[in-house]
Amino acid sequence: MATPSIAMIPSGYKDGKVYSVLPNSADGDFDFTRGSAATRVNAQGLVENVQILSSELVSNGDFSQEGSELITNGDFATDSDWSKGTNWTISGGSANCDGISATSNLSQVITSFTGKTFLVEGSASNVSQGFVYISLGGTDLQISVNSSGSFKHYVTISSGNSTLFISARNNFIGSIDNVSVKEVGQDWTEGVGVTISGGSANFTGNANAFLTQSNVVSSGKTYKATFTVSNYVSGAIDINLGGSTRQGNVSANGTYTFYISVSSGSILYFQEDFSNGFTGSIDNVSVKETTDDTDIPRLDYSDGSCPSLLLEPQSTNLLPYSEDFSQWNNIDATLISNQLSPDGQNSAYVIEGNSVGSFERIDKTTTTNATPHTFSVFIKKKTSAVSSYSGIQMGTSFSYVIFDSYNGTYNTSLNTNYDSIEVVDFNSDWWVLKLTATVTTSTRIGLWGAISEDGINISTSATGSETFFGAQLEEQSHATSYIPTNGSIVTRLADVATNSGNASLINSTEGVLYAEISALGLGASSSLGISDGSGSNRVLILLQSSGDIRGFIASNGAIVFDETYSGISTLNNNKIAVSYKLNQFILWINGVKRFTDTSGNTPIGLSDLSFDNGSGGSIFHGKVKALAVYKEALTDAELQSLTTI
């Protein structure tokens, strides 16, 4: 097969250009502009802002990791490694004490880790009298065990050696076994008044308390830093990256995001706000490198491992809180925050209904135009068949979608006023539900953790829960990629790719225009093609608003080929080729020759490959997996091979 003169496969970009495979010069590369932030689905299947340049830079940001075991022979399988005081013996897989009036210690020295936090665990059995004190690191006695059962304790070693003491008191009779000591919160350094336990870093109100992690950031770069505050009592907390100015003064529960430019240093630093103390917990700490450049093309992987160049129209998320559902109107529902979300963070919410005699839900009402709108939301997949069904509403009338989050199926109840309902299998963990309807000037969005017991009828007695993320309401007839909001509506500007090719790369006498593309939705036509910069001479591939595929050729202002094929959905990925040569014009779609015309002149002066109709209209909005121009017409065998799915 002939080699294309321009072959753009979305595999890279730099300095606002989408790079083509051929030619080797910049003549075949597209200039790209957008002027606003935007998300995509990355190669890992996560929703991310395209301006994020790095993976996670914080280690153990959820404070859940535990280190290796520091105690040897913690199961007391042998009589070794422990120092035994009076009346302590080791046998039968436990350490046993048969009663002593004075203090008697069972102890083991571990590696010293001053300034670190540890989890001490174990179990007691056959306890009939007295108690044991358990302590670590030469600090005060920390936990008292006076009955059979398991014990668990977090301790931060501020100074001294790291010896584990199990001290028998008051004629203790009983056994201790399964003793474990592990470091928690690795890679973090805690100041006085900060402890790590239960999956969070906990501040207890000390002035000048701090929490740090080294080698996180670099000077001269900008970072997105996110953390969650919970169990807030008083004071405020600040965040610092490198040598930047302290930011935050955070004094309430919630998830907080800061964009910070680093001038020097590498440390991530949390500190109570200027000696005012802070009592509360932080968790879900994340730092990622970002850029201020908004004109970055989006290589989207939502269709699988092969990326597509994603080109979308301008759109606005009309819901001011797309993730923080605590800001929505709550009608008797229970909200559980900090759930793992499709962006890899902990930004999802569980909405729970407990059957208090009403439809427990959250909702949000916003002003809209009386035009088609689309609501979309992520819903976590259930891992087993559901016994209750969640509910989703869009509009002012009583029209509900009852959703089965195990099977990804739905039923509508009462007034079924939706123009379309679509369920997208987003990944192994999430569905995306999309509702389109022509609304009035006021639109209510509602989310129910449980709305139905049978999947068909709504009921106030339904109980259960559902996990939601990323609510989006757009004045569009289809959903576009996710636009995060946090307190105000947000607009993503249109993607624009222009100015590829020149006369030396495009042959007007004969050639082939090839594209592997799909539409974002129906309702608007999209074009891409080669032209002389006007509507007089052009070769186009069009995805029609009706869902049809059209091939079009004009020469010196006269239409010489115009054929439309309606047998394939433009929402699917299609391989399309328009071949042109004097008295020979052909449209191929997915390996089949659809139309042929044997009369007409070829275009004149073709010099530009662009994502529009050649004169700036019918801008292409969709996904592009490949785009190529050949300087000669191909044979039927070559065109069939090129376009076969």
C-alpha positions as CSV (number, residue, x, y, z in Angstrom):
1,M,0.0,0.0,0.0
2,A,1.2,3.5,-0.7
3,T,2.6,5.6,2.1
4,P,0.4,8.5,3.2
5,S,1.8,12.0,2.8
6,I,0.2,13.1,6.1
7,A,-0.7,10.5,8.7
8,M,-1.9,11.7,12.1
9,I,-2.2,9.1,14.8
10,P,-2.9,10.6,18.3
11,S,0.2,9.5,20.1
12,G,1.9,12.7,21.2
13,Y,1.9,16.4,21.3
14,K,4.2,19.3,22.2
15,D,3.9,23.0,22.4
16,G,0.3,23.1,21.4
17,K,0.7,20.8,18.3
18,V,-0.7,17.4,17.7
19,Y,2.2,15.6,16.0
20,S,1.7,13.5,12.9
21,V,3.7,10.5,12.0
22,L,4.5,11.9,8.5
23,P,6.1,14.1,7.4
24,N,9.2,14.5,9.5
25,S,8.9,18.3,9.4
26,A,6.3,20.3,11.2
27,D,4.3,20.8,8.0
28,G,1.9,18.0,8.9
29,D,1.3,18.9,12.5
30,F,-1.9,20.5,13.8
31,D,-1.9,23.7,15.8
32,F,-4.2,23.2,18.8
33,T,-6.0,25.7,21.1
34,R,-8.6,25.4,23.8
35,G,-7.9,28.1,26.4
36,S,-9.4,26.2,29.4
37,A,-8.8,23.2,31.6
38,A,-10.4,19.9,30.6
39,T,-10.4,16.3,31.6
40,R,-9.8,13.1,29.7
41,V,-9.7,9.3,30.5
42,N,-6.0,8.4,30.8
43,A,-4.3,5.1,29.9
44,Q,-5.0,3.8,33.4
45,G,-8.7,4.3,32.9
46,L,-9.0,7.2,35.4
47,V,-10.6,10.6,34.8
48,E,-7.9,13.2,35.0
49,N,-7.2,16.9,34.2
50,V,-5.1,16.9,31.0
51,Q,-3.0,19.6,32.7
52,I,-1.8,17.0,35.3
53,L,1.7,16.0,34.2
54,S,2.7,13.5,36.8
55,S,1.5,10.4,38.8
56,E,1.0,10.6,42.5
57,L,4.1,12.1,44.2
58,V,3.1,11.5,47.9
59,S,3.9,8.2,49.4
60,N,1.3,6.7,51.8
61,G,-1.1,9.7,51.4
62,D,-3.9,7.8,53.0
63,F,-1.8,6.8,56.0
64,S,-2.8,3.2,55.7
65,Q,0.4,1.5,55.0
66,E,2.1,-0.7,57.6
67,G,5.8,-1.6,57.6
68,S,7.3,-5.0,58.1
69,E,7.0,-6.9,61.4
70,L,9.5,-5.6,64.0
71,I,8.9,-8.2,66.6
72,T,10.6,-11.6,66.3
73,N,8.9,-14.7,67.7
74,G,5.7,-12.7,68.3
75,D,3.7,-16.0,68.1
76,F,5.9,-17.4,70.9
77,A,6.6,-20.6,68.9
78,T,9.9,-20.9,70.7
79,D,11.5,-19.7,73.9
80,S,13.7,-17.1,72.3
81,D,14.1,-13.3,71.6
82,W,12.2,-12.3,74.7
83,S,13.6,-11.2,78.1
84,K,11.4,-12.8,80.7
85,G,11.0,-11.5,84.3
86,T,9.9,-13.5,87.3
87,N,7.0,-15.9,86.8
88,W,7.0,-15.4,83.0
89,T,7.3,-18.5,80.9
90,I,6.9,-19.2,77.1
91,S,5.3,-22.4,76.0
92,G,2.4,-23.7,73.9
93,G,2.5,-20.7,71.6
94,S,2.0,-18.0,74.3
95,A,3.8,-16.1,77.0
96,N,2.3,-17.1,80.4
97,C,2.3,-15.4,83.8
98,D,1.1,-17.3,86.9
99,G,0.8,-14.3,89.3
100,I,3.3,-12.0,91.0
101,S,2.7,-9.2,93.4
102,A,5.5,-7.0,92.1
103,T,6.0,-5.7,88.6
104,S,7.5,-8.3,86.3
105,N,8.3,-7.5,82.7
106,L,8.3,-9.5,79.4
107,S,10.3,-7.4,76.9
108,Q,12.0,-7.2,73.5
109,V,14.2,-4.5,72.1
110,I,13.4,-3.5,68.5
111,T,15.2,-1.1,66.1
112,S,15.0,2.5,67.3
113,F,12.7,4.8,65.3
114,T,12.5,8.1,67.1
115,G,9.7,10.3,65.8
116,K,7.8,7.4,64.1
117,T,4.4,5.9,64.9
118,F,3.8,2.3,65.5
119,L,0.8,-0.1,65.8
120,V,1.1,-2.5,68.7
121,E,-1.3,-5.5,68.5
122,G,-1.8,-8.8,70.3
123,S,-4.2,-10.9,72.2
124,A,-4.7,-12.0,75.8
125,S,-6.3,-15.3,76.9
126,N,-7.0,-17.2,80.1
127,V,-7.0,-14.0,82.2
128,S,-8.3,-14.7,85.7
129,Q,-6.8,-11.9,87.8
130,G,-4.7,-8.7,87.6
131,F,-3.6,-7.0,84.4
132,V,-0.7,-6.1,82.2
133,Y,0.5,-2.7,81.1
134,I,1.9,-2.6,77.5
135,S,4.2,0.2,76.4
136,L,6.7,0.9,73.6
137,G,9.7,3.2,73.4
138,G,10.4,4.0,77.0
139,T,7.3,6.3,77.3
140,D,4.6,6.1,79.9
141,L,2.6,2.9,80.3
142,Q,0.2,3.1,77.4
143,I,-2.5,0.4,77.4
144,S,-4.0,-1.8,80.1
145,V,-5.2,-5.3,79.5
146,N,-7.3,-7.0,82.2
147,S,-9.4,-9.4,80.3
148,S,-9.2,-12.0,77.5
149,G,-9.4,-10.6,74.0
150,S,-7.4,-8.7,71.4
151,F,-5.7,-5.4,72.0
152,K,-4.5,-2.7,69.6
153,H,-2.7,0.6,70.2
154,Y,-1.0,3.3,68.2
155,V,2.1,5.0,69.8
156,T,4.5,7.7,68.6
157,I,8.0,7.3,69.9
158,S,9.4,10.8,70.7
159,S,12.6,9.7,72.4
160,G,14.5,6.9,74.1
161,N,15.0,3.3,73.1
162,S,12.3,1.2,71.3
163,T,11.7,-1.6,73.8
164,L,8.3,-3.3,74.0
165,F,7.3,-3.9,77.6
166,I,4.5,-6.2,78.7
167,S,4.4,-5.6,82.5
168,A,2.5,-7.9,84.8
169,R,0.7,-6.2,87.7
170,N,-1.5,-7.1,90.6
171,N,-0.7,-10.8,90.5
172,F,-1.6,-11.1,86.9
173,I,-2.6,-14.6,85.8
174,G,-3.1,-15.1,82.0
175,S,-1.4,-15.5,78.7
176,I,-0.3,-13.2,75.9
177,D,0.2,-14.2,72.3
178,N,0.2,-13.0,68.6
179,V,2.2,-9.9,69.5
180,S,3.0,-7.5,66.6
181,V,4.7,-4.2,66.2
182,K,4.7,-2.4,62.8
183,E,5.5,1.1,61.8
184,V,2.6,3.0,60.3
185,G,2.7,6.2,58.3
186,Q,5.9,5.4,56.6
187,D,7.7,8.3,54.9
188,W,6.0,10.8,57.2
189,T,7.7,12.7,60.0
190,E,5.4,13.8,62.8
191,G,6.0,16.7,65.2
192,V,4.9,16.9,68.8
193,G,1.2,16.6,69.1
194,V,0.7,14.6,65.8
195,T,-0.1,10.9,65.7
196,I,-0.9,8.6,62.8
197,S,-3.6,6.1,63.4
198,G,-6.8,4.8,61.8
199,G,-5.9,5.9,58.3
200,S,-5.3,9.6,59.2
201,A,-2.8,12.0,60.7
202,N,-4.3,13.4,63.9
203,F,-3.4,16.9,65.4
204,T,-4.2,17.5,69.0
205,G,-4.0,21.3,69.3
206,N,-0.3,21.8,70.0
207,A,1.3,25.1,68.9
208,N,3.9,24.6,66.1
209,A,2.7,21.0,65.5
210,F,3.8,19.8,62.0
211,L,3.8,16.8,59.6
212,T,6.3,16.5,56.8
213,Q,7.4,14.3,53.9
214,S,10.7,14.8,52.1
215,N,11.6,14.7,48.4
216,V,8.1,15.3,47.1
217,V,8.4,18.4,44.9
218,S,11.0,20.2,42.8
219,S,11.7,24.0,42.4
220,G,10.4,25.8,39.4
221,K,7.3,23.6,39.0
222,T,3.6,23.9,39.8
223,Y,1.7,21.3,41.7
224,K,-1.9,20.4,42.6
225,A,-2.1,19.6,46.3
226,T,-5.3,18.0,47.7
227,F,-6.1,16.8,51.3
228,T,-9.2,16.1,53.4
229,V,-9.9,17.4,56.9
230,S,-12.1,15.4,59.2
231,N,-13.0,15.3,62.9
232,Y,-12.4,19.0,63.0
233,V,-12.6,20.6,66.5
234,S,-10.7,23.9,66.5
235,G,-7.8,25.9,65.1
236,A,-6.6,25.8,61.5
237,I,-4.1,23.9,59.3
238,D,-1.7,25.2,56.5
239,I,0.1,23.4,53.7
240,N,3.5,24.3,52.2
241,L,5.3,22.9,49.3
242,G,9.1,23.4,49.1
243,G,9.8,27.0,50.1
244,S,6.5,28.4,48.9
245,T,4.3,30.6,51.1
246,R,2.1,28.7,53.5
247,Q,-1.5,28.3,52.2
248,G,-4.7,27.1,53.6
249,N,-5.9,28.4,57.0
250,V,-8.3,25.5,56.7
251,S,-10.7,25.4,59.7
252,A,-13.6,23.0,58.7
253,N,-14.1,19.5,57.5
254,G,-14.0,18.9,53.8
255,T,-11.6,18.3,50.8
256,Y,-9.3,21.1,49.8
257,T,-7.3,21.7,46.7
258,F,-4.5,24.2,46.2
259,Y,-2.3,25.0,43.1
260,I,1.2,25.9,44.4
261,S,4.2,27.1,42.5
262,V,7.5,25.9,44.1
263,S,10.4,28.3,44.2
264,S,12.8,26.1,46.2
265,G,13.0,23.0,48.4
266,S,11.4,19.6,48.1
267,I,9.4,19.1,51.3
268,L,5.6,18.7,51.7
269,Y,4.8,20.4,55.0
270,F,1.6,20.6,57.1
271,Q,1.6,22.9,60.1
272,E,-1.0,24.3,62.4
273,D,-1.8,27.9,61.5
274,F,0.7,30.3,63.1
275,S,0.7,29.0,66.7
276,N,-3.1,29.0,66.9
277,G,-3.1,25.2,67.2
278,F,-5.2,22.7,65.2
279,T,-7.3,19.9,66.5
280,G,-8.5,17.5,63.8
281,S,-7.4,15.0,61.3
282,I,-6.0,15.1,57.7
283,D,-6.0,12.2,55.2
284,N,-6.2,11.5,51.4
285,V,-3.1,13.7,50.8
286,S,-2.2,14.0,47.1
287,V,0.4,16.1,45.2
288,K,0.7,16.0,41.4
289,E,2.7,18.2,39.0
290,T,0.5,20.3,36.9
291,T,0.9,23.1,34.2
292,D,-0.8,26.4,33.6
293,D,-0.9,25.6,29.8
294,T,-4.5,25.0,28.9
295,D,-3.9,24.5,25.2
296,I,-3.1,20.8,25.5
297,P,-4.7,18.2,23.2
298,R,-6.5,15.4,24.9
299,L,-5.5,11.9,24.1
300,D,-8.5,10.0,25.4
301,Y,-8.4,6.2,26.3
302,S,-12.1,5.7,27.1
303,D,-12.5,3.4,24.1
304,G,-9.7,1.1,25.1
305,S,-6.0,0.9,24.9
306,C,-5.7,2.8,21.7
307,P,-6.0,6.6,22.3
308,S,-8.3,9.0,20.4
309,L,-7.8,12.7,19.9
310,L,-10.8,14.1,21.7
311,L,-12.3,17.3,20.2
312,E,-15.4,18.6,21.9
313,P,-17.5,21.8,21.7
314,Q,-17.7,24.3,24.4
315,S,-19.8,23.1,27.3
316,T,-20.7,24.2,30.9
317,N,-21.4,22.1,33.9
318,L,-24.4,23.9,35.4
319,L,-24.1,22.1,38.8
320,P,-21.8,24.2,41.1
321,Y,-20.9,21.2,43.3
322,S,-20.2,18.2,41.0
323,E,-18.5,16.1,43.7
324,D,-19.2,17.6,47.1
325,F,-22.8,16.2,47.6
326,S,-22.8,17.6,51.2
327,Q,-23.6,21.0,49.5
328,W,-26.8,19.6,47.9
329,N,-30.2,19.7,49.5
330,N,-30.5,16.7,51.8
331,I,-33.9,15.1,52.4
332,D,-33.4,12.5,55.2
333,A,-30.5,10.7,53.4
334,T,-27.2,9.6,55.1
335,L,-24.1,10.7,53.3
336,I,-20.7,8.9,53.6
337,S,-17.8,10.8,52.1
338,N,-14.2,10.0,51.1
339,Q,-15.1,7.0,48.9
340,L,-12.7,5.9,46.1
341,S,-13.7,7.7,42.9
342,P,-13.0,7.3,39.1
343,D,-10.3,10.0,39.3
344,G,-8.3,7.8,41.7
345,Q,-9.0,10.1,44.6
346,N,-11.5,9.7,47.4
347,S,-14.1,12.1,46.1
348,A,-17.2,9.8,45.8
349,Y,-20.1,9.7,48.2
350,V,-22.3,6.9,49.4
351,I,-26.0,8.0,49.6
352,E,-28.0,5.8,51.9
353,G,-31.7,5.5,52.4
354,N,-33.0,4.2,55.7
355,S,-36.8,4.0,55.2
356,V,-37.9,6.8,57.5
357,G,-41.2,7.1,55.6
358,S,-39.9,9.4,52.9
359,F,-37.9,9.2,49.7
360,E,-34.5,9.8,51.2
361,R,-32.4,11.6,48.6
362,I,-30.2,14.6,47.8
363,D,-31.2,17.1,45.1
364,K,-30.1,20.3,43.4
365,T,-32.3,22.8,41.5
366,T,-30.7,25.1,38.9
367,T,-32.0,27.7,36.4
368,T,-32.0,26.4,32.8
369,N,-33.2,27.3,29.3
370,A,-36.1,25.4,27.8
371,T,-33.8,23.4,25.5
372,P,-32.4,19.8,25.5
373,H,-30.1,19.2,28.5
374,T,-28.1,16.1,29.5
375,F,-27.4,15.0,33.0
376,S,-24.6,12.4,33.6
377,V,-23.3,10.8,36.7
378,F,-20.9,8.0,37.7
379,I,-22.5,5.1,39.7
380,K,-20.3,2.5,41.3
381,K,-21.0,-1.1,40.2
382,K,-22.3,-3.5,42.8
383,T,-20.5,-6.8,43.1
384,S,-23.6,-8.9,43.7
385,A,-27.3,-8.8,42.7
386,V,-29.0,-5.9,44.4
387,S,-31.9,-6.1,46.8
388,S,-32.8,-2.4,46.4
389,Y,-32.4,0.0,43.5
390,S,-31.1,3.5,43.3
391,G,-32.9,6.4,41.7
392,I,-31.9,9.3,39.5
393,Q,-34.1,12.2,38.4
394,M,-33.7,15.1,36.0
395,G,-36.4,17.7,35.4
396,T,-39.3,19.2,37.3
397,S,-41.9,16.5,36.8
398,F,-42.0,13.2,38.5
399,S,-39.9,11.1,36.2
400,Y,-37.5,8.6,37.7
401,V,-34.9,6.2,36.4
402,I,-34.7,3.1,38.6
403,F,-31.1,1.8,38.3
404,D,-29.7,-1.7,38.9
405,S,-26.0,-1.1,39.6
406,Y,-25.1,-4.8,39.4
407,N,-26.4,-5.4,35.8
408,G,-26.2,-1.8,34.5
409,T,-29.9,-1.9,33.6
410,Y,-32.7,0.6,34.3
411,N,-36.5,1.1,34.3
412,T,-38.4,4.4,34.2
413,S,-41.3,5.2,36.5
414,L,-44.2,7.7,36.3
415,N,-43.8,10.4,33.6
416,T,-41.2,9.1,31.2
417,N,-40.2,12.4,29.7
418,Y,-36.6,11.5,28.7
419,D,-35.5,11.9,25.1
420,S,-32.8,9.3,25.7
421,I,-31.2,7.2,28.4
422,E,-27.8,5.7,28.0
423,V,-25.7,3.5,30.3
424,V,-22.0,3.4,29.6
425,D,-19.7,0.7,31.0
426,F,-17.0,3.0,32.1
427,N,-14.6,0.5,33.6
428,S,-14.6,-2.5,35.9
429,D,-15.8,-0.4,38.8
430,W,-18.2,2.2,37.4
431,W,-21.1,2.9,35.2
432,V,-22.0,6.3,33.7
433,L,-25.7,7.0,33.4
434,K,-26.7,9.7,30.9
435,L,-30.2,11.3,30.7
436,T,-31.3,13.7,28.0
437,A,-34.5,15.7,28.1
438,T,-36.0,19.0,27.0
439,V,-36.3,20.8,30.2
440,T,-38.1,24.0,31.5
441,T,-36.5,27.1,33.0
442,S,-36.0,25.3,36.3
443,T,-34.4,21.8,36.5
444,R,-34.1,19.6,39.5
445,I,-31.5,16.8,39.7
446,G,-32.1,14.1,42.3
447,L,-30.1,11.1,43.6
448,W,-31.5,8.3,45.7
449,G,-29.5,5.6,47.4
450,A,-32.6,3.5,47.4
451,I,-35.8,4.2,45.6
452,S,-37.3,0.8,44.7
453,E,-37.5,-2.6,46.1
454,D,-38.5,-4.5,42.9
455,G,-36.7,-2.4,40.3
456,I,-40.0,-1.4,38.7
457,N,-42.0,0.7,41.2
458,I,-40.8,3.4,43.5
459,S,-41.4,3.0,47.3
460,T,-40.7,5.0,50.4
461,S,-39.9,1.8,52.3
462,A,-36.9,1.0,50.0
463,T,-33.6,0.8,52.0
464,G,-30.1,0.6,50.7
465,S,-27.2,2.6,49.4
466,E,-25.4,3.7,46.2
467,T,-22.1,5.3,45.5
468,F,-22.1,8.4,43.2
469,F,-19.5,10.7,41.7
470,G,-19.2,13.5,39.1
471,A,-22.7,15.0,38.6
472,Q,-22.9,17.1,35.4
473,L,-25.7,19.0,33.8
474,E,-25.1,20.4,30.3
475,E,-27.1,22.3,27.8
476,Q,-26.3,19.7,25.2
477,S,-28.2,16.9,23.5
478,H,-25.4,14.5,24.6
479,A,-22.9,14.3,27.5
480,T,-19.4,15.5,27.0
481,S,-16.3,14.7,29.1
482,Y,-16.5,15.4,32.9
483,I,-16.1,19.1,34.0
484,P,-15.4,19.2,37.7
485,T,-16.9,22.1,39.8
486,N,-16.4,23.2,43.4
487,G,-18.6,26.1,44.3
488,S,-19.5,27.6,40.9
489,I,-20.4,26.5,37.4
490,V,-17.4,25.8,35.1
491,T,-17.1,26.2,31.3
492,R,-14.7,24.1,29.2
493,L,-14.0,26.0,26.0
494,A,-14.1,24.2,22.6
495,D,-11.1,22.2,21.3
496,V,-9.8,23.6,18.0
497,A,-7.2,21.9,15.8
498,T,-6.1,23.7,12.7
499,N,-3.5,24.4,10.0
500,S,-2.1,21.1,8.9
501,G,-0.5,20.3,5.5
502,N,0.5,22.3,2.5
503,A,0.3,22.0,-1.3
504,S,3.5,19.8,-1.3
505,L,1.8,17.2,0.9
506,I,-1.7,17.1,-0.8
507,N,-2.3,16.2,-4.4
508,S,-5.2,17.8,-6.1
509,T,-5.1,15.5,-9.1
510,E,-5.8,12.3,-7.2
511,G,-5.6,11.0,-3.6
512,V,-7.5,9.5,-0.6
513,L,-8.8,11.1,2.5
514,Y,-9.0,8.6,5.3
515,A,-10.2,8.8,8.9
516,E,-11.0,6.5,11.8
517,I,-13.5,8.5,13.8
518,S,-16.7,8.5,15.9
519,A,-19.2,11.2,16.9
520,L,-19.8,12.4,20.5
521,G,-23.6,12.4,20.0
522,L,-26.3,13.2,17.5
523,G,-27.9,16.6,16.8
524,A,-25.0,18.4,15.2
525,S,-22.9,17.7,12.1
526,S,-19.1,17.4,12.1
527,S,-16.7,17.7,9.2
528,L,-13.1,17.1,8.4
529,G,-11.3,17.2,5.1
530,I,-8.8,18.8,2.7
531,S,-9.5,22.0,0.9
532,D,-8.1,25.1,-0.8
533,G,-9.1,27.1,2.3
534,S,-12.6,27.8,1.0
535,G,-15.8,25.9,0.0
536,S,-14.9,25.9,-3.7
537,N,-12.5,23.0,-3.7
538,R,-12.7,20.3,-1.0
539,V,-12.8,16.7,-0.1
540,L,-14.9,16.0,3.1
541,I,-15.9,13.3,5.4
542,L,-19.0,14.3,7.4
543,L,-20.7,12.8,10.4
544,Q,-24.3,14.0,10.0
545,S,-26.6,15.1,12.8
546,S,-28.9,12.3,11.8
547,G,-26.2,9.7,12.5
548,D,-25.3,9.1,8.9
549,I,-21.9,9.2,7.2
550,R,-21.4,11.4,4.1
551,G,-18.7,11.8,1.5
552,F,-18.5,15.1,-0.3
553,I,-16.2,16.5,-3.1
554,A,-16.4,19.9,-4.8
555,S,-14.3,21.1,-7.7
556,N,-14.1,24.8,-8.6
557,G,-17.4,25.5,-6.9
558,A,-19.3,22.5,-8.4
559,I,-20.4,19.5,-6.4
560,V,-18.9,16.4,-8.1
561,F,-19.6,13.7,-5.5
562,D,-22.1,13.8,-2.6
563,E,-23.2,10.5,-1.1
564,T,-24.7,9.6,2.3
565,Y,-24.7,6.2,3.9
566,S,-27.2,5.5,6.7
567,G,-26.5,1.9,7.6
568,I,-23.9,2.5,10.4
569,S,-24.1,4.5,13.6
570,T,-21.6,7.4,13.8
571,L,-21.5,6.9,17.6
572,N,-19.4,3.8,16.9
573,N,-15.8,3.9,15.7
574,N,-15.8,3.8,11.9
575,K,-13.0,3.6,9.3
576,I,-13.9,5.9,6.3
577,A,-12.1,6.7,3.1
578,V,-13.0,9.0,0.2
579,S,-11.0,8.4,-2.9
580,Y,-10.8,10.9,-5.7
581,K,-9.4,10.9,-9.3
582,L,-10.6,12.2,-12.6
583,N,-14.0,10.5,-13.3
584,Q,-13.5,8.2,-10.3
585,F,-14.9,9.0,-6.9
586,I,-15.5,6.3,-4.2
587,L,-16.7,6.2,-0.6
588,W,-15.5,3.2,1.5
589,I,-16.8,2.5,5.0
590,N,-15.6,-0.3,7.3
591,G,-14.2,-2.5,4.5
592,V,-17.1,-2.1,2.1
593,K,-17.4,0.1,-1.1
594,R,-20.6,2.0,-0.4
595,F,-20.8,4.5,-3.4
596,T,-19.0,5.1,-6.7
597,D,-19.3,8.0,-9.2
598,T,-17.5,7.8,-12.6
599,S,-17.9,11.4,-13.8
600,G,-16.4,14.7,-12.7
601,N,-13.3,16.8,-12.3
602,T,-11.0,16.7,-9.2
603,P,-10.6,19.7,-6.9
604,I,-8.1,22.5,-7.6
605,G,-5.4,23.8,-5.3
606,L,-5.9,21.5,-2.3
607,S,-3.5,22.6,0.4
608,D,-5.0,22.4,3.9
609,L,-6.1,19.5,6.1
610,S,-8.5,20.7,8.8
611,F,-11.2,19.7,11.3
612,D,-14.0,21.6,9.6
613,N,-15.7,21.9,6.2
614,G,-12.9,23.8,4.6
615,S,-14.3,27.3,5.2
616,G,-14.5,27.2,9.0
617,G,-18.0,25.8,9.4
618,S,-19.3,22.4,10.7
619,I,-16.3,22.1,13.1
620,F,-15.5,18.5,13.9
621,H,-16.4,17.4,17.4
622,G,-15.7,13.7,18.1
623,K,-13.0,11.2,18.6
624,V,-10.1,10.7,16.1
625,K,-8.1,7.5,16.2
626,A,-6.4,8.1,12.9
627,L,-6.4,10.6,10.0
628,A,-4.4,10.3,6.8
629,V,-4.0,11.8,3.3
630,Y,-2.6,9.8,0.4
631,K,-1.2,11.6,-2.6
632,E,-2.4,9.0,-5.0
633,A,-5.6,7.0,-5.4
634,L,-5.5,3.5,-3.9
635,T,-6.8,0.3,-5.4
636,D,-10.0,-1.4,-4.3
637,A,-7.9,-4.0,-2.5
638,E,-5.9,-1.4,-0.7
639,L,-9.0,0.6,0.3
640,Q,-10.7,-2.5,1.6
641,S,-7.7,-3.3,3.7
642,L,-7.4,0.2,4.9
643,T,-11.0,0.5,6.1
644,T,-11.7,-2.9,7.4
645,I,-12.6,-2.8,11.1
